[in-house]
Amino acid sequence: MVLSSKLEMLQPPATIAMTQKARELKQQGNDVISLSIGEPDFDTPDFIKEAAKQAIDQNFSHYSPIAGYPELKEAIIRKFKRDNQIDYKPSQIVVSTGAKQSLYNTFQCILNEGDEVLIPIPYWVTYADIVTLSDGVPVLVQTTLEEDFKASAEKLEKQITSKTKALIFSSPCNPSGSVYSSEELHEIAKLAQKHNLIIISDEIYEHIVYGEKAVSIASFPEAYDRTVTVNGLSKAYAMTGWRIGYIGAPEWIAKATETLQSQVTSGANSIAQRAAITALDADLSKTHYMVEAFEKRKNLMMRKAAEISVFRVNEPKGAFYLFPDVSATFGKTYRGKTIQNADDLAMFLLDEVFVSTVSGSAFGMDNCLRISFAASEEQLEEAMNRIREALV
Ligand SMILES: Cc1ncc(COP(=O)(O)O)c(C=O)c1O
C-alpha cells in the first residue's frame, strides 16, 4: 500500500524539526538555548484570556459560522480600517484556524495545475509547499542582502510568464525582518494590475515593527480588487496556540475559501474567536510592551552580531529574527568540524554550544541563518557569546 504521491514532496518545516531536536537535547539535560522558535515567548495577555473564560461561561460551545462569528468579522473590519486603511464588507472576511489555513485555503482556491506563483527568496517555509500541494509551481525570485532581501517590481516582472497567476510575500518578512516601503508596494501593485496577478500579502507581523509602519498593499486602488490580505492573532497578541487567522479578500475568493473550509475544518474554534474580538478591539497600546521588548532585543542582537566577524547582517525593521549571511564560515573548520553550508552551521551550533537556530536553506537562502530573538535578553546575550566563541 502506498501514500498519495503528493505526500512525497512534503517535509515537516525545518523550523519545527530544529525546535524538536533542541527539545530532545534539553530533555537529555543539556543547557540548550532555543532560538529556532517562530513564536513570541510571551503569554497571551490577561484581558484576552478573560474574554475566553467568559465565552466558555456564556456557552460558546457550539459550531461557529463557517467564515467566523459576525461580531468577529465586524472587529476584523474595524481593525482593517483602523490599522490598514482598507474597507472590507463582511462577505470579504473569512476566519480560519490560523493564518496557515488562510494561506492554504487561498492557494487551493485560486490555483490550477501548472499555475505559477512568484515567491521572493527568502520566504516563509510553508509558502512553497502550500503552492505545490495546490498543484501550482513556485517560481522563486532571488534577492540579496544588499537589496535588503526585497524583490522590486522590476525584478519580479522578469520572471512573469503567461502562466503566472499570483505573487506572495510577507512584510514584515519572516525570516529577513525586511519591510517593504509604501513606494515599493505601489510599484508592485501596478505590476500586478498590468499582468492581472493575484497578490497574497501576508501581514501577520504587521505590528512588530521598529520604525516605519508596515503598509498594506491592498490600500492601493490598483491592488484592492486582486489582493488577499492575510493576518492573524498569533504574533501580535501572543496567541499562537489559539489558532485564529483571517483574510480580507475580493468577494469571489472569500466565498470560495468559505466553501472549501466548510468541507475541511468548519468554522474556527468558537472560544478563540470570541477572545479574538476582544483582542482586535483593544487599543494597540495594551500589547505594545511586547514590541518594546522585541526592539530592545533587536538592538542587543545587532550589538552582539557586530562582535561575530563571520556574520554579515542587515538590521531587521520588523518581526523577531536576525538573518545573518554566514557564508564566511563555509569551507572553514571549527573544533574539528568543517562547515560546508548553513545546514552544517546550524547543526554545529546546536551540537557544540547548544544554541538552536534554523538554516537559511529552509527559507530558500542557504547562505544565511535565522536566529529568533523571541527569548530573554539574558538568553540572547549568552547564546550570541557562545556562537562567537564557537566561530573563532
Ligand atoms: C510569515 C508567516 N505567515 C504565517 C504564519 C502562520 O501563522 P498562524 O499561527 O496564524 O498559522 C507564520 C507563523 O510562523 C509566519 O511566520
The ligand as an SDF file (V2000), in Angstrom:
LIG
                    3D

 16 16  0  0  0  0  0  0  0  0999 V2000
    5.1640   34.7340    7.7530 C   0  0  0  0  0  0  0  0  0  0  0  0
    4.1970   33.8640    8.4860 C   0  0  0  0  0  0  0  0  0  0  0  0
    2.9560   33.7210    7.9890 N   0  0  0  0  0  0  0  0  0  0  0  0
    2.0400   32.9480    8.5960 C   0  0  0  0  0  0  0  0  0  0  0  0
    2.3440   32.2670    9.7610 C   0  0  0  0  0  0  0  0  0  0  0  0
    1.2870   31.3700   10.3590 C   0  0  0  0  0  0  0  0  0  0  0  0
    0.6570   31.9040   11.4500 O   0  0  0  0  0  0  0  0  0  0  0  0
   -0.5300   31.1600   12.1880 P   0  0  0  0  0  0  0  0  0  0  0  0
   -0.0130   30.8180   13.5500 O   0  0  0  0  0  0  0  0  0  0  0  0
   -1.6320   32.1840   12.2630 O   0  0  0  0  0  0  0  0  0  0  0  0
   -0.9290   29.9820   11.4050 O   0  0  0  0  0  0  0  0  0  0  0  0
    3.6190   32.3760   10.3170 C   0  0  0  0  0  0  0  0  0  0  0  0
    3.9840   31.6200   11.5370 C   0  0  0  0  0  0  0  0  0  0  0  0
    5.1150   31.3610   11.8490 O   0  0  0  0  0  0  0  0  0  0  0  0
    4.5680   33.2020    9.6620 C   0  0  0  0  0  0  0  0  0  0  0  0
    5.8070   33.3450   10.1540 O   0  0  0  0  0  0  0  0  0  0  0  0
  1  2  1  0
  2  3  1  0
  2 15  2  0
  3  4  2  0
  4  5  1  0
  5  6  1  0
  5 12  2  0
  6  7  1  0
  7  8  1  0
  8  9  2  0
  8 10  1  0
  8 11  1  0
 12 13  1  0
 12 15  1  0
 13 14  2  0
 15 16  1  0
M  END
$$$$
